[in-house]
Structure formats: structure tokens, C-alpha cells
Amino acid sequence: MAAGVYNQAIGAFQSHSLVNNFNHQQKFNNIGRLVVTKDFISSNCLSRKNFSVIQCIASQTSEVDTASSSSRSKTSARDTHTKSNEAALILVRHGESLWNEKNLFTGCVDVPLSKKGIDEAIEAGKRISSIPVDLIFTSALIRAQMTAMLAMTQHRRRKVPIIVHNESEQAREWSQIFGEDTRKHSIPVITAWQLNERMYGGLQGLNKLQTAERYGKEKVHEWRRSYSIPPPNGESLEMCAERAVAYFRDQIEPQLLSGKNIMISAHGNSLRSIIMYLDKLTSQEVISLELSTGIPMLYIFKEGRFIRRGSPIGPTEAGVYAYTRRLALYRQRLDDVLQ
């Protein structure tokens, strides 16, 4: 148990370092280090809460990017009485993968996008091209990362998404960006295994129709659509939700509270888990929730509440920007600057 808590604490600390490192580029030997031992954690009952992200990315202002805040929180934004800035939260399930195309159980196998999936990712980018994005979170799997990167090629701000590497001292030092102007025109991309698709265990790589013939349609449906029953040696939706929602609360929600506009590119089950939390769905309601590949969903985070706004229809669709005055002003500034 102590080892599990140790890994959670280190993971949260590293995620905090990812965000902080991108905007405060320094030689690693000048950065103060935190040394945590298993004995220290075990004796002090350290939890994820102690390592919640409490320092958000330094705001970078321009004539278009005006939203910023220095608010910090050690608890979930829903549990605080601090008034927050309005922020946009975009959720997008990755485009079709090569194994989706072949109707295979994919789970945590790292499979890239298909040609259709690439097109879906680009179309998703067009739909959100006038919605501000300050920070991107993706799973550790390539299909989610490809979707985020391809989507951002369509954004009207033309900022470059850059994956932040914090897995080692050398990775941190070698991936530094020294140009101040270059940093201002970049968007940090943070990858997290906690946002991965649920692990399908012994089903991964099997054809879905053949698996139904082998085990029976009812049994396979139970594995795929029940909340608490996992497939053989795999994760249930409940288990996936435990890690995905904990990561969202600890690492992503504080960024929204600070006024950062966030995009999450992830998977059907990890996103269903997060939507269950955002919309306060029951376990019965979430199992019937279906998410299409490559279709972004927009939430507005304001005063500790998540307001679901649905999906933008296309790059010329105006309705979604009328949901809030701030989004309308952002789009108008884009029109003025880029026309």
C-alpha cells in the first residue's frame, strides 16, 4: 500500500513539474529538488491531495489571449468558494484508429490513427478553431496525441503544440525552449497514463464479433457496457473512472480554476468517466453514454460549475460562440487580427 501511495505522490509531483518547467526554463542544476522517500510517505500518510497542482502556467498575454488568473487551489474547484475566471474545457475522443477500423479490442495497446481518423482529427480542429486553448492534456497513447496535434494545426491562433518531457533530468534539459517569443507561441501538451483507455485485458487484439461468438453476446456486452464488471484480467469502467477522475480533479481542475482554457484528447471510457463527474451522472446513466470519434464537446467552467454546451458544428458556425460573452469577444478579436 505504501508503494502505491508513493507512486501516486511522485506521479502528481512530476505532473506539476511538467507545467512549471515549460514556462520557467532553467538549467536543471539550478532547480530545487524535492526528495521523497517511501518511509516518509508511509509515516506521514501522504495523499494525492498534498501533491495537487497549486501553481498554474504563467499567463502569457497578447492582443488575442487576454484570459489569465493567479488563483491557486489545493482542493477541487467545486469545493472552493473562490470566484474563478470563466474557462473553456474541450473534450475530444481520438479519431478512428487502425484497430477501430479492423473492429479489434484496442484498450491500452498503442495503435495510431487510420486515414479516416486523421481526417476526423483535422475536422475536430476546424470545429474548435475559434475557441481559446492554453493547455492540452492527452493520454500516453499515440492515437490521442495525434488527434490533439492534428486538431491544433487548424486553430486560427497558429500556436504550436509541444509535448512537455519531464521523464528524466536529461529529457528536461534537452527539451528546453530558449526563445521567449517562441514559448509565447507554443502550447504545452501534457501526457498522462491516467487518461488512457481502460485496459481490456485478455480481449486486447481480439476481433469483437469473433469474441462475441466465442463467449456469447451477453457476456461480451456485460464486459463492455457494465460499470463494475471487468473483462478477464482487465479494467472495469469503474476502475478506469477512479484513475481518470482523480487525475482530472488533482491536475486539470486547478488549471481551469486559474482561468486556463483546456483541451483534453483521450478515449471513450476515460472521457465517459470525466463526463460522469462533470454532469453528475449515475453509474447507470454513464454506461449508456456514447462518444463519437473526433467530435469535440465544449464545457464552460465558471464559478466552480461545469456547464455543458455541446459540440461546435463547424468552423463557420456561430452559435457556440454566443454561449458566453468572453468566447464571442475572443472570436471577434481573432477576426480583427487575422483578417
HUSUL-V313888 format. One line per field, one symbol per residue. ss: DSSP state (~ for helix, > for strand, _ for the rest). Layout:
# HUSUL-V313888
ss: ???
This chain:
# HUSUL-V313888
ss: _~~~~~~~~~~~~~~~~~~~~~~____~~~_______~~~~~~~___~~~~_________________________~~~_______>>>>>>>___>~~~~__>________>_~~~~~~~~~~~~~_______>>>>>__~~~~~~~~~~~_______>>>>_____~~~~~~_____~~~~~_>>>>>>>~~~_____~~~___>~~~~~~~~_~~~~~~~~~___________~~~~~~~~~~~~~~~~~~~~~____>>>>>_~~~~~~~~~~~~___~~~~__________>>>>>>__>>>>>>________~~~~__~~~~~~~~~~~~~~_
